[in-house]
């Protein structure tokens, strides 16, 4: 990738968070983040194992917050276990589960314990999860959450305007964007709203249709949004034709070209053994992901990639190496 295409976050005299992800992006380096899903129970060793798989291969890793509206270990507690293992967390916070008091309280605690990064999300609807009768909070929306955290950090005040004793939490603020969600025409403008609210970085939904993403980024660049935030394109390996069907049917606004189905079919031609077919699908899924990263690196305004290998963290080092992002883990 030419350095001319690399997008860096605007330079700051004083770091916003002091974290590794901010340093990488401020230096104009192509960032790599991944995702670590907390366990359904309280097994700390499960977190440690996943953290060791990702450590050194990524600049930071997202910790999901009750993903898919399913109860999991606290994202903040999981993040602390990751820090102890030498992996910088990006703690997710959804608007679904907390009101503004609980959000601000959790953010103060997270920052006090060494968390540097926050990703602000709406959250999957609770009716889709394991507690469909739970109450949907949404006291604030994701854009308001971004603005609230920025006010806490930069202005040193709570959402009600009162000062935070000793100053606010030093957090690098992230938000998410789905480039293809309907109505697709407004997505670049909605992204701009999040950046105006205070998002320092953006992670997108999974990208499989690179031409459509390229068109989206052209509009983002035309608006100048890439000059005010760091955009990390979401990528992820598919494991099987069944996963492709699931993505198409259950993830709104996700564009998965039929060429992926063809490649998965071709990958198992002449293979009858069930295990061998599964492995062939996974290998091809990783190859598709690597090719997608290589194409995305050439798109103006992209500052990095967010690798979402869902419950498949061991695939991340292979993908990172094969894509030429780094050949060995950073110390």
RODO-2510 file (C-alpha; in nm, 4 decimals, decimal comma):
residues 331
     n   res          X          Y          Z
     1     x     0,0000     0,0000     0,0000
     2     x     0,1307     0,3433    -0,0850
     3     x     0,1733     0,5761     0,2093
     4     x    -0,0426     0,8258     0,0241
     5     x    -0,3418     0,6014     0,0841
     6     x    -0,2767     0,5585     0,4552
     7     x    -0,5164     0,7555     0,6717
     8     x    -0,4055     0,8767     1,0136
     9     x    -0,6106     1,0323     1,2889
    10     x    -0,5574     1,4077     1,3253
    11     x    -0,2416     1,4830     1,5239
    12     x    -0,2950     1,5843     1,8860
    13     x    -0,0560     1,7746     2,1095
    14     x    -0,1674     1,5640     2,4052
    15     x    -0,2688     1,1993     2,3607
    16     x    -0,6360     1,1368     2,4247
    17     x    -0,5868     0,8004     2,5892
    18     x    -0,2196     0,7017     2,5998
    19     x    -0,3128     0,3652     2,4524
    20     x    -0,1415     0,1566     2,1867
    21     x    -0,4198     0,1805     1,9267
    22     x    -0,4130     0,5578     1,9405
    23     x    -0,0318     0,5596     1,9034
    24     x    -0,0432     0,3310     1,5983
    25     x    -0,3106     0,5357     1,4228
    26     x    -0,1497     0,8691     1,5129
    27     x     0,1720     0,7466     1,3515
    28     x    -0,0129     0,6714     1,0270
    29     x     0,0508     0,2973     1,0537
    30     x    -0,2032     0,0533     0,9113
    31     x    -0,3789    -0,0707     1,2243
    32     x    -0,5042    -0,4231     1,2909
    33     x    -0,7719    -0,4985     1,5475
    34     x    -0,9624    -0,8191     1,6151
    35     x    -1,2474    -0,9415     1,8313
    36     x    -1,2442    -1,1439     2,1503
    37     x    -1,5771    -1,2899     2,2582
    38     x    -1,6138    -1,3292     2,6371
    39     x    -1,7280    -1,6695     2,7641
    40     x    -2,0866    -1,7532     2,8564
    41     x    -1,9649    -1,8297     3,2086
    42     x    -1,6968    -1,7033     3,4460
    43     x    -1,3997    -1,9031     3,3140
    44     x    -1,1106    -1,6565     3,3250
    45     x    -0,8773    -1,9077     3,1615
    46     x    -1,0947    -1,9042     2,8480
    47     x    -1,0236    -1,5317     2,8155
    48     x    -0,6534    -1,5815     2,8815
    49     x    -0,6281    -1,8481     2,6108
    50     x    -0,7937    -1,6240     2,3520
    51     x    -0,5800    -1,3268     2,4548
    52     x    -0,2618    -1,5275     2,4019
    53     x    -0,3786    -1,6252     2,0516
    54     x    -0,4186    -1,2574     1,9561
    55     x    -0,1356    -1,1002     2,1560
    56     x     0,1241    -0,9364     1,9341
    57     x    -0,0708    -0,9961     1,6136
    58     x    -0,3153    -0,7109     1,6645
    59     x    -0,2844    -0,3590     1,8007
    60     x    -0,5940    -0,4008     2,0184
    61     x    -0,8916    -0,6347     2,0418
    62     x    -1,2620    -0,5645     2,0850
    63     x    -1,4366    -0,7126     2,3868
    64     x    -1,7995    -0,7644     2,2971
    65     x    -2,0752    -0,6496     2,5331
    66     x    -2,3355    -0,9277     2,5595
    67     x    -2,3095    -0,9854     2,1844
    68     x    -2,6263    -1,1034     2,0097
    69     x    -2,8138    -1,0037     2,3296
    70     x    -2,6792    -1,3161     2,5018
    71     x    -2,5466    -1,3014     2,8585
    72     x    -2,1693    -1,3204     2,8709
    73     x    -1,8888    -1,2185     3,1051
    74     x    -1,8715    -0,8416     3,1565
    75     x    -1,6817    -0,6666     2,8785
    76     x    -1,4934    -0,4534     3,1317
    77     x    -1,3933    -0,7519     3,3461
    78     x    -1,2852    -0,9387     3,0340
    79     x    -1,0831    -0,6345     2,9296
    80     x    -0,8957    -0,6369     3,2606
    81     x    -0,8050    -1,0026     3,2116
    82     x    -0,6747    -0,9127     2,8647
    83     x    -0,4616    -0,6288     3,0019
    84     x    -0,3042    -0,8733     3,2452
    85     x    -0,2122    -1,0906     2,9453
    86     x    -0,0539    -0,8000     2,7567
    87     x    -0,3372    -0,7447     2,5067
    88     x    -0,4970    -0,3992     2,4815
    89     x    -0,8779    -0,4165     2,4933
    90     x    -1,1355    -0,2091     2,3099
    91     x    -1,4257    -0,2363     2,5509
    92     x    -1,7651    -0,2302     2,3835
    93     x    -2,0585    -0,0593     2,5511
    94     x    -2,4143    -0,0948     2,4237
    95     x    -2,7004     0,1456     2,4791
    96     x    -2,9339    -0,1524     2,5134
    97     x    -2,8335    -0,2531     2,8673
    98     x    -2,7537     0,0625     3,0669
    99     x    -2,8903     0,4067     3,1411
   100     x    -2,6612     0,7094     3,1437
   101     x    -2,5824     0,6764     3,5160
   102     x    -2,4600     0,3194     3,4804
   103     x    -2,2672     0,4033     3,1631
   104     x    -2,0764     0,6907     3,3207
   105     x    -2,0082     0,4925     3,6374
   106     x    -1,8709     0,1970     3,4376
   107     x    -1,6556     0,4273     3,2245
   108     x    -1,4968     0,5888     3,5287
   109     x    -1,4185     0,2461     3,6708
   110     x    -1,2835     0,1108     3,3428
   111     x    -1,0511     0,4081     3,2950
   112     x    -0,9313     0,3856     3,6558
   113     x    -0,8342     0,0220     3,5922
   114     x    -0,6338     0,0931     3,2762
   115     x    -0,8821     0,0618     2,9889
   116     x    -0,7872     0,3013     2,7050
   117     x    -1,0420     0,2289     2,4294
   118     x    -1,4212     0,2293     2,4084
   119     x    -1,6534     0,1299     2,1232
   120     x    -2,0013     0,2824     2,1463
   121     x    -2,2830     0,0671     2,0063
   122     x    -2,6612     0,0478     2,0005
   123     x    -2,6595    -0,3282     2,0702
   124     x    -2,8517    -0,6154     1,9175
   125     x    -3,2210    -0,6163     2,0071
   126     x    -3,2902    -0,8215     2,3200
   127     x    -3,5697    -1,0149     2,1484
   128     x    -3,3005    -1,1932     1,9434
   129     x    -3,1078    -1,3156     2,2471
   130     x    -3,1426    -1,5551     2,5382
   131     x    -3,3532    -1,3187     2,7533
   132     x    -3,6180    -1,1948     2,5073
   133     x    -3,8279    -1,0556     2,7927
   134     x    -3,5515    -0,8223     2,9121
   135     x    -3,6234    -0,4493     2,9067
   136     x    -3,4534    -0,2537     2,6288
   137     x    -3,2995     0,0554     2,7953
   138     x    -3,1760     0,2909     2,5191
   139     x    -3,1693     0,5893     2,7543
   140     x    -2,9272     0,7380     2,4997
   141     x    -2,8458     0,6285     2,1452
   142     x    -2,5002     0,5454     2,0132
   143     x    -2,4325     0,8963     1,8792
   144     x    -2,5384     1,0502     2,2100
   145     x    -2,3148     0,8017     2,3900
   146     x    -2,0171     0,9102     2,1793
   147     x    -2,0916     1,2747     2,2593
   148     x    -2,1332     1,2003     2,6300
   149     x    -1,7977     1,0219     2,6517
   150     x    -1,6244     1,3000     2,4572
   151     x    -1,7696     1,5555     2,7012
   152     x    -1,6476     1,3515     2,9961
   153     x    -1,2984     1,3278     2,8496
   154     x    -1,2452     1,6654     2,6844
   155     x    -1,4625     1,8927     2,8964
   156     x    -1,4287     1,7047     3,2229
   157     x    -1,8005     1,6998     3,2971
   158     x    -2,0787     1,4491     3,3363
   159     x    -2,3686     1,4326     3,0937
   160     x    -2,5617     1,6651     3,3265
   161     x    -2,2933     1,9321     3,2920
   162     x    -2,1424     1,8985     3,6401
   163     x    -1,7647     1,8731     3,6720
   164     x    -1,5955     1,5376     3,7244
   165     x    -1,3613     1,5652     4,0253
   166     x    -1,0050     1,5280     3,9013
   167     x    -1,1052     1,5293     3,5333
   168     x    -1,2699     1,2786     3,3032
   169     x    -1,1648     0,9333     3,1799
   170     x    -0,8904     0,9302     2,9148
   171     x    -1,0579     0,7147     2,6518
   172     x    -1,0048     0,6694     2,2782
   173     x    -1,3611     0,6746     2,1471
   174     x    -1,4855     0,4451     1,8728
   175     x    -1,8131     0,3909     1,6903
   176     x    -1,9433     0,1417     1,4353
   177     x    -2,0796     0,1846     1,0830
   178     x    -2,2587    -0,0477     0,8429
   179     x    -2,1827     0,0861     0,4936
   180     x    -2,4607    -0,1141     0,3271
   181     x    -2,7527    -0,0875     0,5711
   182     x    -3,0712     0,0637     0,4323
   183     x    -3,1077     0,3358     0,3381
   184     x    -2,7515     0,3026     0,2081
   185     x    -2,7418     0,6563     0,0660
   186     x    -2,7436     0,8135     0,4125
   187     x    -2,4670     0,5976     0,5627
   188     x    -2,1756     0,8345     0,4855
   189     x    -2,3736     1,1196     0,6431
   190     x    -2,4612     0,9140     0,9510
   191     x    -2,0933     0,8280     0,9818
   192     x    -2,0124     1,1994     0,9695
   193     x    -2,2580     1,2593     1,2582
   194     x    -2,0691     1,0104     1,4726
   195     x    -1,7395     1,1794     1,3921
   196     x    -1,8803     1,5247     1,4708
   197     x    -2,0054     1,3811     1,8022
   198     x    -1,6478     1,2790     1,8854
   199     x    -1,5616     0,9366     1,7404
   200     x    -1,1830     0,9019     1,7128
   201     x    -1,2068     0,5775     1,5170
   202     x    -1,4698     0,3804     1,3278
   203     x    -1,5024     0,0054     1,2804
   204     x    -1,7267    -0,1078     0,9960
   205     x    -1,9517    -0,4095     0,9550
   206     x    -1,8044    -0,7059     0,7672
   207     x    -1,6983    -0,6221     0,4116
   208     x    -1,7281    -0,8916     0,1446
   209     x    -1,8391    -0,6720    -0,1469
   210     x    -1,5265    -0,4616    -0,1981
   211     x    -1,6558    -0,2616    -0,4998
   212     x    -1,9572    -0,1443    -0,2974
   213     x    -1,7309    -0,0557    -0,0046
   214     x    -1,5005     0,1337    -0,2389
   215     x    -1,7988     0,3402    -0,3581
   216     x    -1,8988     0,4076     0,0031
   217     x    -1,5462     0,5213     0,0906
   218     x    -1,5394     0,7526    -0,2122
   219     x    -1,8356     0,9399    -0,0627
   220     x    -1,6737     0,9387     0,2810
   221     x    -1,3537     1,0859     0,1363
   222     x    -1,5507     1,3441    -0,0627
   223     x    -1,7082     1,4557     0,2670
   224     x    -1,3624     1,4772     0,4274
   225     x    -1,4655     1,2434     0,7104
   226     x    -1,1502     1,0315     0,6777
   227     x    -0,9420     1,3348     0,7753
   228     x    -1,1147     1,3598     1,1142
   229     x    -1,1288     0,9959     1,2204
   230     x    -0,9586     0,6612     1,1548
   231     x    -1,1701     0,4128     0,9600
   232     x    -1,1014     0,0426     1,0170
   233     x    -1,2709    -0,1837     0,7612
   234     x    -1,4348    -0,4950     0,9033
   235     x    -1,3259    -0,8249     0,7493
   236     x    -1,3770    -1,1847     0,8518
   237     x    -1,3227    -1,5404     0,7276
   238     x    -1,6252    -1,7537     0,6441
   239     x    -1,6126    -2,1109     0,7713
   240     x    -1,8700    -2,2827     0,5515
   241     x    -2,1596    -2,2358     0,3080
   242     x    -2,3883    -2,2524     0,6127
   243     x    -2,2167    -1,9493     0,7638
   244     x    -2,2596    -1,7600     0,4368
   245     x    -2,6320    -1,8378     0,4390
   246     x    -2,6575    -1,7252     0,8012
   247     x    -2,4861    -1,3947     0,7230
   248     x    -2,7192    -1,3269     0,4308
   249     x    -3,0365    -1,4190     0,6171
   250     x    -2,9684    -1,2828     0,9643
   251     x    -2,7333    -0,9847     0,9392
   252     x    -2,9159    -0,6775     0,8045
   253     x    -2,7360    -0,4771     0,5391
   254     x    -2,4597    -0,7314     0,4829
   255     x    -2,3631    -0,7809     0,1181
   256     x    -2,2123    -1,1245     0,0449
   257     x    -2,1440    -1,1806    -0,3283
   258     x    -2,2347    -1,5161    -0,4835
   259     x    -1,8737    -1,5519    -0,5950
   260     x    -1,7971    -1,6592    -0,2382
   261     x    -2,0417    -1,9506    -0,2682
   262     x    -1,8729    -2,0564    -0,5907
   263     x    -1,5276    -2,0480    -0,4340
   264     x    -1,6406    -2,2559    -0,1380
   265     x    -1,7987    -2,5104    -0,3712
   266     x    -1,4840    -2,5292    -0,5824
   267     x    -1,2700    -2,5739    -0,2701
   268     x    -1,4317    -2,9097    -0,1856
   269     x    -1,4648    -3,0599    -0,5315
   270     x    -1,3543    -3,4216    -0,5184
   271     x    -1,3453    -3,4251    -0,1365
   272     x    -1,5880    -3,6674     0,0276
   273     x    -1,4597    -3,6845     0,3835
   274     x    -1,6667    -3,4576     0,6115
   275     x    -1,3721    -3,3341     0,8188
   276     x    -1,1590    -3,2701     0,5117
   277     x    -1,4425    -3,0696     0,3518
   278     x    -1,4792    -2,8574     0,6641
   279     x    -1,1057    -2,7854     0,6674
   280     x    -1,1052    -2,7017     0,2957
   281     x    -1,3887    -2,4534     0,3503
   282     x    -1,2009    -2,2892     0,6355
   283     x    -0,8799    -2,2631     0,4356
   284     x    -1,0647    -2,1039     0,1457
   285     x    -1,2452    -1,8693     0,3838
   286     x    -0,9120    -1,7466     0,5157
   287     x    -0,7803    -1,6979     0,1607
   288     x    -1,0863    -1,4901     0,0697
   289     x    -1,0335    -1,2793     0,3815
   290     x    -0,6664    -1,2204     0,2959
   291     x    -0,7540    -1,1146    -0,0590
   292     x    -1,0192    -0,8785     0,0767
   293     x    -0,7665    -0,7148     0,3099
   294     x    -0,5196    -0,6683     0,0263
   295     x    -0,7852    -0,4944    -0,1842
   296     x    -0,9071    -0,2793     0,1045
   297     x    -0,5546    -0,1568     0,1815
   298     x    -0,5534     0,0227    -0,1535
   299     x    -0,8731     0,2192    -0,0846
   300     x    -0,8205     0,5833     0,0053
   301     x    -0,9264     0,6743     0,3564
   302     x    -0,8894     0,3290     0,5129
   303     x    -0,6649     0,3384     0,8214
   304     x    -0,6714    -0,0298     0,9103
   305     x    -0,8752    -0,3479     0,9328
   306     x    -1,0868    -0,5046     1,2043
   307     x    -1,0648    -0,8833     1,1746
   308     x    -1,3816    -1,0522     1,3027
   309     x    -1,3036    -1,4225     1,3215
   310     x    -1,6109    -1,5083     1,5272
   311     x    -1,5236    -1,7762     1,7862
   312     x    -1,2199    -1,8536     1,5683
   313     x    -0,9454    -1,6401     1,7195
   314     x    -0,6774    -1,8909     1,6156
   315     x    -0,7369    -1,7913     1,2522
   316     x    -0,6273    -1,4310     1,3105
   317     x    -0,2462    -1,4838     1,3097
   318     x    -0,2680    -1,6848     0,9837
   319     x    -0,4734    -1,4098     0,8189
   320     x    -0,2510    -1,1290     0,9447
   321     x     0,0642    -1,3060     0,8215
   322     x    -0,0768    -1,4049     0,4842
   323     x    -0,2051    -1,0512     0,4229
   324     x     0,1460    -0,9147     0,4803
   325     x     0,0414    -0,7021     0,7773
   326     x     0,3162    -0,8506     0,9961
   327     x     0,5207    -1,1672     0,9850
   328     x     0,5691    -1,2197     1,3568
   329     x     0,3966    -1,0955     1,6715
   330     x     0,5038    -0,7609     1,8062
   331     x     0,6646    -0,7782     2,1469
***
